[in-house]
Amino acid sequence: MISFKGAHFPKDVIFCAVFFYVSHGVSYRDFEAIIEEKGVKVDLATLNRWIVDFSPFIAVEAKKSKHNCVSR
């Protein structure tokens, strides 16, 4: 379970932002601009902290739901 204790933003915003960054691989500056266009004003350092803190948890959850491919 991911703990969002102490976060100043709703966990949905954090989760969506981190998922977007991990899945699209944009730069932090572009990422900041994209998030700002969505109406969320976040500092670059905060975005970096979210990525460092929450991306490993998202990766683990993604691996759990990944299905194995069987080649013939």
Distance bins in CASP14 RR format, pairs under 12 A and 6 or more apart:
PFRMAT RR
TARGET T0000
AUTHOR 0000-0000-0000
RMODE 2
METHOD distances of the structure
MODEL  1
1 11 0 0 0 0 0 1 0 0 0 0 0
1 57 0 0 0 0 1 0 0 0 0 0 0
1 60 0 0 0 0 0 1 0 0 0 0 0
1 61 0 0 0 0 0 1 0 0 0 0 0
2 11 1 0 0 1 0 0 0 0 0 0 0
2 12 0 0 0 0 0 1 0 0 0 0 0
2 14 0 0 0 0 1 0 0 0 0 0 0
2 15 1 0 0 1 0 0 0 0 0 0 0
2 18 0 0 0 0 1 0 0 0 0 0 0
2 19 0 0 0 0 0 1 0 0 0 0 0
2 50 0 0 0 0 0 1 0 0 0 0 0
2 53 0 0 0 0 1 0 0 0 0 0 0
2 54 1 0 0 1 0 0 0 0 0 0 0
2 55 0 0 0 0 0 1 0 0 0 0 0
2 56 0 0 0 0 1 0 0 0 0 0 0
2 57 1 0 1 0 0 0 0 0 0 0 0
2 58 0 0 0 0 1 0 0 0 0 0 0
2 59 0 0 0 0 0 1 0 0 0 0 0
2 60 0 0 0 0 1 0 0 0 0 0 0
2 61 0 0 0 0 1 0 0 0 0 0 0
3 11 0 0 0 0 1 0 0 0 0 0 0
3 14 0 0 0 0 0 1 0 0 0 0 0
3 53 0 0 0 0 1 0 0 0 0 0 0
3 54 0 0 0 0 1 0 0 0 0 0 0
3 57 0 0 0 0 1 0 0 0 0 0 0
4 10 0 0 0 0 1 0 0 0 0 0 0
4 11 1 0 1 0 0 0 0 0 0 0 0
4 12 0 0 0 0 1 0 0 0 0 0 0
4 13 0 0 0 0 0 1 0 0 0 0 0
4 14 1 0 0 1 0 0 0 0 0 0 0
4 15 0 0 0 0 1 0 0 0 0 0 0
4 18 0 0 0 0 0 1 0 0 0 0 0
4 50 0 0 0 0 0 1 0 0 0 0 0
4 53 0 0 0 0 1 0 0 0 0 0 0
4 54 0 0 0 0 1 0 0 0 0 0 0
4 57 0 0 0 0 0 1 0 0 0 0 0
5 11 0 0 0 0 0 1 0 0 0 0 0
5 14 0 0 0 0 0 1 0 0 0 0 0
5 53 0 0 0 0 0 1 0 0 0 0 0
6 14 0 0 0 0 0 1 0 0 0 0 0
6 49 0 0 0 0 0 1 0 0 0 0 0
6 53 0 0 0 0 0 1 0 0 0 0 0
7 13 0 0 0 0 1 0 0 0 0 0 0
7 14 1 0 0 1 0 0 0 0 0 0 0
7 15 0 0 0 0 0 1 0 0 0 0 0
7 17 0 0 0 0 0 1 0 0 0 0 0
7 18 0 0 0 0 0 1 0 0 0 0 0
7 42 0 0 0 0 0 1 0 0 0 0 0
7 46 0 0 0 0 1 0 0 0 0 0 0
7 49 0 0 0 0 1 0 0 0 0 0 0
7 50 0 0 0 0 1 0 0 0 0 0 0
7 53 0 0 0 0 1 0 0 0 0 0 0
7 54 0 0 0 0 1 0 0 0 0 0 0
8 14 0 0 0 0 1 0 0 0 0 0 0
8 40 0 0 0 0 0 1 0 0 0 0 0
8 41 0 0 0 0 0 1 0 0 0 0 0
8 42 0 0 0 0 1 0 0 0 0 0 0
8 43 0 0 0 0 0 1 0 0 0 0 0
8 46 0 0 0 0 1 0 0 0 0 0 0
8 49 0 0 0 0 0 1 0 0 0 0 0
8 50 0 0 0 0 0 1 0 0 0 0 0
9 15 0 0 0 0 1 0 0 0 0 0 0
9 16 0 0 0 0 0 1 0 0 0 0 0
9 17 0 0 0 0 1 0 0 0 0 0 0
9 18 0 0 0 0 0 1 0 0 0 0 0
9 35 0 0 0 0 0 1 0 0 0 0 0
9 39 0 0 0 0 0 1 0 0 0 0 0
9 40 1 0 0 1 0 0 0 0 0 0 0
9 41 0 0 0 0 0 1 0 0 0 0 0
9 42 1 0 0 1 0 0 0 0 0 0 0
9 43 0 0 0 0 0 1 0 0 0 0 0
9 46 0 0 0 0 1 0 0 0 0 0 0
9 47 0 0 0 0 0 1 0 0 0 0 0
9 49 0 0 0 0 0 1 0 0 0 0 0
9 50 0 0 0 0 1 0 0 0 0 0 0
9 54 0 0 0 0 0 1 0 0 0 0 0
10 16 0 0 0 0 1 0 0 0 0 0 0
10 17 0 0 0 0 0 1 0 0 0 0 0
10 40 0 0 0 0 1 0 0 0 0 0 0
11 17 0 0 0 0 0 1 0 0 0 0 0
11 18 0 0 0 0 0 1 0 0 0 0 0
11 19 0 0 0 0 0 1 0 0 0 0 0
11 50 0 0 0 0 0 1 0 0 0 0 0
11 54 0 0 0 0 1 0 0 0 0 0 0
11 57 0 0 0 0 0 1 0 0 0 0 0
12 18 0 0 0 0 0 1 0 0 0 0 0
12 19 0 0 0 0 0 1 0 0 0 0 0
12 40 0 0 0 0 0 1 0 0 0 0 0
13 19 0 0 0 0 0 1 0 0 0 0 0
13 20 0 0 0 0 0 1 0 0 0 0 0
13 35 0 0 0 0 1 0 0 0 0 0 0
13 38 0 0 0 0 1 0 0 0 0 0 0
13 39 0 0 0 0 1 0 0 0 0 0 0
13 40 1 0 1 0 0 0 0 0 0 0 0
13 41 0 0 0 0 0 1 0 0 0 0 0
13 42 0 0 0 0 1 0 0 0 0 0 0
13 46 0 0 0 0 0 1 0 0 0 0 0
13 47 0 0 0 0 0 1 0 0 0 0 0
13 50 0 0 0 0 1 0 0 0 0 0 0
13 54 0 0 0 0 0 1 0 0 0 0 0
14 20 0 0 0 0 0 1 0 0 0 0 0
14 21 0 0 0 0 0 1 0 0 0 0 0
14 35 0 0 0 0 0 1 0 0 0 0 0
14 40 0 0 0 0 1 0 0 0 0 0 0
14 42 0 0 0 0 1 0 0 0 0 0 0
14 46 0 0 0 0 1 0 0 0 0 0 0
14 47 0 0 0 0 1 0 0 0 0 0 0
14 49 0 0 0 0 0 1 0 0 0 0 0
14 50 1 0 1 0 0 0 0 0 0 0 0
14 51 0 0 0 0 0 1 0 0 0 0 0
14 53 0 0 0 0 1 0 0 0 0 0 0
14 54 1 0 0 1 0 0 0 0 0 0 0
14 55 0 0 0 0 0 1 0 0 0 0 0
14 57 0 0 0 0 0 1 0 0 0 0 0
14 58 0 0 0 0 0 1 0 0 0 0 0
15 21 0 0 0 0 0 1 0 0 0 0 0
15 22 0 0 0 0 0 1 0 0 0 0 0
15 50 0 0 0 0 1 0 0 0 0 0 0
15 53 0 0 0 0 0 1 0 0 0 0 0
15 54 1 0 0 1 0 0 0 0 0 0 0
15 55 0 0 0 0 0 1 0 0 0 0 0
15 57 0 0 0 0 1 0 0 0 0 0 0
15 58 1 0 0 1 0 0 0 0 0 0 0
15 61 0 0 0 0 0 1 0 0 0 0 0
16 22 0 0 0 0 0 1 0 0 0 0 0
16 23 0 0 0 0 0 1 0 0 0 0 0
16 24 0 0 0 0 0 1 0 0 0 0 0
16 34 0 0 0 0 0 1 0 0 0 0 0
16 35 0 0 0 0 1 0 0 0 0 0 0
16 38 0 0 0 0 1 0 0 0 0 0 0
16 40 0 0 0 0 1 0 0 0 0 0 0
16 42 0 0 0 0 0 1 0 0 0 0 0
16 50 0 0 0 0 0 1 0 0 0 0 0
16 54 0 0 0 0 0 1 0 0 0 0 0
16 58 0 0 0 0 0 1 0 0 0 0 0
17 23 0 0 0 0 0 1 0 0 0 0 0
17 24 0 0 0 0 0 1 0 0 0 0 0
17 26 0 0 0 0 0 1 0 0 0 0 0
17 28 0 0 0 0 0 1 0 0 0 0 0
17 31 1 0 0 1 0 0 0 0 0 0 0
17 32 0 0 0 0 0 1 0 0 0 0 0
17 34 0 0 0 0 1 0 0 0 0 0 0
17 35 1 0 1 0 0 0 0 0 0 0 0
17 36 0 0 0 0 0 1 0 0 0 0 0
17 38 0 0 0 0 1 0 0 0 0 0 0
17 39 0 0 0 0 0 1 0 0 0 0 0
17 40 1 0 0 1 0 0 0 0 0 0 0
17 42 1 0 0 1 0 0 0 0 0 0 0
17 46 0 0 0 0 1 0 0 0 0 0 0
17 47 1 0 0 1 0 0 0 0 0 0 0
17 48 0 0 0 0 0 1 0 0 0 0 0
17 49 0 0 0 0 0 1 0 0 0 0 0
17 50 1 0 0 1 0 0 0 0 0 0 0
17 51 0 0 0 0 1 0 0 0 0 0 0
17 53 0 0 0 0 0 1 0 0 0 0 0
17 54 0 0 0 0 1 0 0 0 0 0 0
17 55 0 0 0 0 0 1 0 0 0 0 0
17 58 0 0 0 0 0 1 0 0 0 0 0
18 24 0 0 0 0 0 1 0 0 0 0 0
18 25 0 0 0 0 0 1 0 0 0 0 0
18 31 0 0 0 0 0 1 0 0 0 0 0
18 35 0 0 0 0 0 1 0 0 0 0 0
18 42 0 0 0 0 0 1 0 0 0 0 0
18 46 0 0 0 0 0 1 0 0 0 0 0
18 47 0 0 0 0 1 0 0 0 0 0 0
18 48 0 0 0 0 0 1 0 0 0 0 0
18 49 0 0 0 0 0 1 0 0 0 0 0
18 50 1 0 1 0 0 0 0 0 0 0 0
18 51 1 0 0 1 0 0 0 0 0 0 0
18 52 0 0 0 0 1 0 0 0 0 0 0
18 53 0 0 0 0 1 0 0 0 0 0 0
18 54 1 0 1 0 0 0 0 0 0 0 0
18 55 1 0 1 0 0 0 0 0 0 0 0
18 56 0 0 0 0 0 1 0 0 0 0 0
18 57 0 0 0 0 1 0 0 0 0 0 0
18 58 1 0 1 0 0 0 0 0 0 0 0
18 59 0 0 0 0 0 1 0 0 0 0 0
18 61 0 0 0 0 0 1 0 0 0 0 0
18 62 0 0 0 0 0 1 0 0 0 0 0
19 25 0 0 0 0 0 1 0 0 0 0 0
19 31 0 0 0 0 0 1 0 0 0 0 0
19 50 0 0 0 0 0 1 0 0 0 0 0
19 51 0 0 0 0 0 1 0 0 0 0 0
19 54 0 0 0 0 1 0 0 0 0 0 0
19 55 0 0 0 0 1 0 0 0 0 0 0
19 57 0 0 0 0 0 1 0 0 0 0 0
19 58 1 0 0 1 0 0 0 0 0 0 0
19 59 0 0 0 0 0 1 0 0 0 0 0
19 61 0 0 0 0 0 1 0 0 0 0 0
19 62 0 0 0 0 1 0 0 0 0 0 0
20 26 0 0 0 0 1 0 0 0 0 0 0
20 30 0 0 0 0 0 1 0 0 0 0 0
20 31 1 0 0 1 0 0 0 0 0 0 0
20 32 0 0 0 0 0 1 0 0 0 0 0
20 34 1 0 0 1 0 0 0 0 0 0 0
20 35 0 0 0 0 1 0 0 0 0 0 0
20 37 0 0 0 0 0 1 0 0 0 0 0
20 38 0 0 0 0 1 0 0 0 0 0 0
20 40 0 0 0 0 0 1 0 0 0 0 0
20 47 0 0 0 0 0 1 0 0 0 0 0
20 50 0 0 0 0 0 1 0 0 0 0 0
20 51 0 0 0 0 0 1 0 0 0 0 0
20 55 0 0 0 0 0 1 0 0 0 0 0
20 58 0 0 0 0 0 1 0 0 0 0 0
21 27 0 0 0 0 1 0 0 0 0 0 0
21 28 0 0 0 0 1 0 0 0 0 0 0
21 29 0 0 0 0 0 1 0 0 0 0 0
21 30 0 0 0 0 1 0 0 0 0 0 0
21 31 1 0 1 0 0 0 0 0 0 0 0
21 32 0 0 0 0 0 1 0 0 0 0 0
21 34 0 0 0 0 1 0 0 0 0 0 0
21 35 0 0 0 0 1 0 0 0 0 0 0
21 42 0 0 0 0 0 1 0 0 0 0 0
21 47 1 0 0 1 0 0 0 0 0 0 0
21 48 0 0 0 0 1 0 0 0 0 0 0
21 50 0 0 0 0 1 0 0 0 0 0 0
21 51 1 0 1 0 0 0 0 0 0 0 0
21 52 0 0 0 0 0 1 0 0 0 0 0
21 54 0 0 0 0 1 0 0 0 0 0 0
21 55 1 0 0 1 0 0 0 0 0 0 0
21 58 0 0 0 0 1 0 0 0 0 0 0
22 31 0 0 0 0 0 1 0 0 0 0 0
22 50 0 0 0 0 0 1 0 0 0 0 0
22 51 1 0 0 1 0 0 0 0 0 0 0
22 52 0 0 0 0 0 1 0 0 0 0 0
22 54 0 0 0 0 1 0 0 0 0 0 0
22 55 1 0 1 0 0 0 0 0 0 0 0
22 56 0 0 0 0 0 1 0 0 0 0 0
22 57 0 0 0 0 0 1 0 0 0 0 0
22 58 1 0 0 1 0 0 0 0 0 0 0
22 59 1 0 0 1 0 0 0 0 0 0 0
22 61 0 0 0 0 0 1 0 0 0 0 0
22 62 0 0 0 0 1 0 0 0 0 0 0
23 31 0 0 0 0 0 1 0 0 0 0 0
23 55 0 0 0 0 0 1 0 0 0 0 0
23 58 0 0 0 0 1 0 0 0 0 0 0
23 59 0 0 0 0 0 1 0 0 0 0 0
23 62 0 0 0 0 1 0 0 0 0 0 0
24 30 0 0 0 0 1 0 0 0 0 0 0
24 31 0 0 0 0 1 0 0 0 0 0 0
24 34 0 0 0 0 1 0 0 0 0 0 0
24 35 0 0 0 0 0 1 0 0 0 0 0
25 31 0 0 0 0 1 0 0 0 0 0 0
25 34 0 0 0 0 0 1 0 0 0 0 0
25 51 0 0 0 0 0 1 0 0 0 0 0
25 55 0 0 0 0 0 1 0 0 0 0 0
26 32 0 0 0 0 1 0 0 0 0 0 0
26 33 0 0 0 0 1 0 0 0 0 0 0
26 34 1 0 0 1 0 0 0 0 0 0 0
26 35 0 0 0 0 0 1 0 0 0 0 0
26 47 0 0 0 0 0 1 0 0 0 0 0
26 51 0 0 0 0 0 1 0 0 0 0 0
27 33 0 0 0 0 1 0 0 0 0 0 0
27 34 0 0 0 0 0 1 0 0 0 0 0
27 44 0 0 0 0 0 1 0 0 0 0 0
27 47 0 0 0 0 0 1 0 0 0 0 0
27 48 0 0 0 0 0 1 0 0 0 0 0
27 51 0 0 0 0 0 1 0 0 0 0 0
28 34 0 0 0 0 0 1 0 0 0 0 0
28 35 0 0 0 0 0 1 0 0 0 0 0
28 42 0 0 0 0 0 1 0 0 0 0 0
28 43 0 0 0 0 0 1 0 0 0 0 0
28 44 1 0 1 0 0 0 0 0 0 0 0
28 45 0 0 0 0 1 0 0 0 0 0 0
28 46 0 0 0 0 0 1 0 0 0 0 0
28 47 1 0 0 1 0 0 0 0 0 0 0
28 48 1 0 0 1 0 0 0 0 0 0 0
28 49 0 0 0 0 0 1 0 0 0 0 0
28 50 0 0 0 0 0 1 0 0 0 0 0
28 51 0 0 0 0 1 0 0 0 0 0 0
28 52 0 0 0 0 0 1 0 0 0 0 0
29 35 0 0 0 0 0 1 0 0 0 0 0
29 36 0 0 0 0 0 1 0 0 0 0 0
29 44 1 0 0 1 0 0 0 0 0 0 0
29 47 0 0 0 0 1 0 0 0 0 0 0
29 48 0 0 0 0 0 1 0 0 0 0 0
30 36 0 0 0 0 0 1 0 0 0 0 0
30 37 0 0 0 0 0 1 0 0 0 0 0
30 44 0 0 0 0 0 1 0 0 0 0 0
30 47 0 0 0 0 0 1 0 0 0 0 0
31 37 0 0 0 0 0 1 0 0 0 0 0
31 38 0 0 0 0 0 1 0 0 0 0 0
31 40 0 0 0 0 0 1 0 0 0 0 0
31 42 0 0 0 0 1 0 0 0 0 0 0
31 44 0 0 0 0 1 0 0 0 0 0 0
31 46 0 0 0 0 0 1 0 0 0 0 0
31 47 1 0 0 1 0 0 0 0 0 0 0
31 48 0 0 0 0 1 0 0 0 0 0 0
31 50 0 0 0 0 0 1 0 0 0 0 0
31 51 0 0 0 0 1 0 0 0 0 0 0
32 38 0 0 0 0 0 1 0 0 0 0 0
32 39 0 0 0 0 0 1 0 0 0 0 0
32 40 0 0 0 0 1 0 0 0 0 0 0
32 41 0 0 0 0 1 0 0 0 0 0 0
32 42 1 0 0 1 0 0 0 0 0 0 0
32 43 0 0 0 0 1 0 0 0 0 0 0
32 44 1 0 1 0 0 0 0 0 0 0 0
32 45 0 0 0 0 0 1 0 0 0 0 0
32 46 0 0 0 0 1 0 0 0 0 0 0
32 47 1 0 0 1 0 0 0 0 0 0 0
32 48 0 0 0 0 1 0 0 0 0 0 0
32 50 0 0 0 0 0 1 0 0 0 0 0
32 51 0 0 0 0 0 1 0 0 0 0 0
33 39 0 0 0 0 0 1 0 0 0 0 0
33 40 0 0 0 0 0 1 0 0 0 0 0
33 41 0 0 0 0 0 1 0 0 0 0 0
33 42 0 0 0 0 0 1 0 0 0 0 0
33 44 0 0 0 0 0 1 0 0 0 0 0
33 47 0 0 0 0 0 1 0 0 0 0 0
34 40 0 0 0 0 1 0 0 0 0 0 0
34 42 0 0 0 0 0 1 0 0 0 0 0
34 47 0 0 0 0 0 1 0 0 0 0 0
35 41 0 0 0 0 1 0 0 0 0 0 0
35 42 1 0 1 0 0 0 0 0 0 0 0
35 43 0 0 0 0 0 1 0 0 0 0 0
35 44 0 0 0 0 0 1 0 0 0 0 0
35 46 0 0 0 0 1 0 0 0 0 0 0
35 47 1 0 0 1 0 0 0 0 0 0 0
35 50 0 0 0 0 0 1 0 0 0 0 0
35 51 0 0 0 0 0 1 0 0 0 0 0
36 42 1 0 0 1 0 0 0 0 0 0 0
36 43 0 0 0 0 0 1 0 0 0 0 0
36 44 0 0 0 0 0 1 0 0 0 0 0
36 47 0 0 0 0 0 1 0 0 0 0 0
40 46 0 0 0 0 0 1 0 0 0 0 0
40 47 0 0 0 0 1 0 0 0 0 0 0
40 50 0 0 0 0 0 1 0 0 0 0 0
41 47 0 0 0 0 0 1 0 0 0 0 0
42 48 0 0 0 0 0 1 0 0 0 0 0
42 49 0 0 0 0 0 1 0 0 0 0 0
42 50 0 0 0 0 1 0 0 0 0 0 0
42 51 0 0 0 0 0 1 0 0 0 0 0
43 49 0 0 0 0 1 0 0 0 0 0 0
43 50 0 0 0 0 0 1 0 0 0 0 0
44 50 0 0 0 0 0 1 0 0 0 0 0
44 51 0 0 0 0 0 1 0 0 0 0 0
45 51 0 0 0 0 0 1 0 0 0 0 0
45 52 0 0 0 0 0 1 0 0 0 0 0
46 52 0 0 0 0 0 1 0 0 0 0 0
46 53 0 0 0 0 0 1 0 0 0 0 0
46 54 0 0 0 0 0 1 0 0 0 0 0
47 53 0 0 0 0 0 1 0 0 0 0 0
47 54 0 0 0 0 0 1 0 0 0 0 0
47 55 0 0 0 0 0 1 0 0 0 0 0
48 54 0 0 0 0 0 1 0 0 0 0 0
48 55 0 0 0 0 0 1 0 0 0 0 0
49 55 0 0 0 0 0 1 0 0 0 0 0
50 56 0 0 0 0 0 1 0 0 0 0 0
50 57 0 0 0 0 0 1 0 0 0 0 0
50 58 0 0 0 0 0 1 0 0 0 0 0
51 57 0 0 0 0 0 1 0 0 0 0 0
51 58 0 0 0 0 1 0 0 0 0 0 0
51 59 0 0 0 0 0 1 0 0 0 0 0
52 58 0 0 0 0 0 1 0 0 0 0 0
54 60 0 0 0 0 0 1 0 0 0 0 0
54 61 0 0 0 0 0 1 0 0 0 0 0
55 61 0 0 0 0 0 1 0 0 0 0 0
55 62 0 0 0 0 0 1 0 0 0 0 0
56 62 0 0 0 0 0 1 0 0 0 0 0
56 63 0 0 0 0 0 1 0 0 0 0 0
57 63 0 0 0 0 0 1 0 0 0 0 0
57 64 0 0 0 0 0 1 0 0 0 0 0
58 64 0 0 0 0 0 1 0 0 0 0 0
58 65 0 0 0 0 0 1 0 0 0 0 0
59 65 0 0 0 0 0 1 0 0 0 0 0
59 66 0 0 0 0 0 1 0 0 0 0 0
60 66 0 0 0 0 0 1 0 0 0 0 0
END
